[in-house]
Amino acid sequence: MANDVAPLWLSGLRCRCPRCGKGRLFSSYLKIAPGCSVCGLDYGFADAGDGPAVFVVLVAGALIAAAAAFVELNYHPPYWMHLVIWLPVTVGLCLALLPPFKATLFALQYRHDAGEGRLQ
């Protein structure tokens, strides 16, 4: 790993600059800032697109499905109780996971110098 690159998992989890690991990556909830305020890295090189949402749905869906099955098999609550329990938990989990997943994919794009397809 190069000396000018922050640890991938740490910068992703903390939503920090992929180069220095100190500057904020987001200017608001999911809006990427124009650049790093610490090292000056321009964030215009990458776009995570829908990738973070896909991974969040897969991870959150698996966790919620396993938890709902556990509750159903052990406690047998009525169906309306599942809705009351799992709807807010699902929304909260997805909202909590989106920024770190987006930041991690952004850091992966930086680390591997990813960009739009280009012919040599």
PyMOL commands that set and color helices and strands:
alter all, ss='L'
color gray80, all
select helices_A, chain A and resi 8-14+43-45+51-75+79-111
alter helices_A, ss='H'
color red, helices_A
deselect
rebuild
show_as cartoon
